[in-house]
Amino acid sequence: MTTGADIHGIKPYTPKKNEEYMSDAQVGHFRSILLAWRSSLVDETKQTVHHMQDESANFPDPTDRASQETDMALELRNRDRDRKLVKRIDKTILTLDEEYGYCESCGEEIGIKRLEARPTATQCIDCKTLDEIREKQMA
């Protein structure tokens, strides 16, 4: 039995005995996770825009102004990262009914627990580890 915290508000999946990998129920589970995650990121972006509009005061003190600009730059960098993640989530959602859950490198199952930890994963842990080792060797 799988235990643990909710994943974007969704309980972890508990496979049924002899259940086929990436069954309709599993695909539906990951669709729910991806859509909830995407919705959360979009909501955060909207809140950031409203916050930045509200906080766009022009401070006369250069230190206060610099601090505000630094905070806004950091926030924008975070939102840019989130924007890229939303694109990756959208791409992943398109693969749900096709090759989702299988490693793009070796074709093996990625695994439910790994996908719950990283729903946009496209490689099994072994292939990802090998890629990271190769990347470190080339750096």
Buried (B, 14 or more C-beta within 10 A) or exposed (E): EEEEEEBBEBEBBEBEEEEEEBEEEBBEBBBBBBBBBBBEBEEEBEEBEEEBEEEEEEEEEEEEEEEBEEEBEEBEEEBEEBEEBBEBBEEBBEBBEEEBBBBEBEEEBBBBEBBBEEBBBBBBBEBBEBEEEEEEEEE
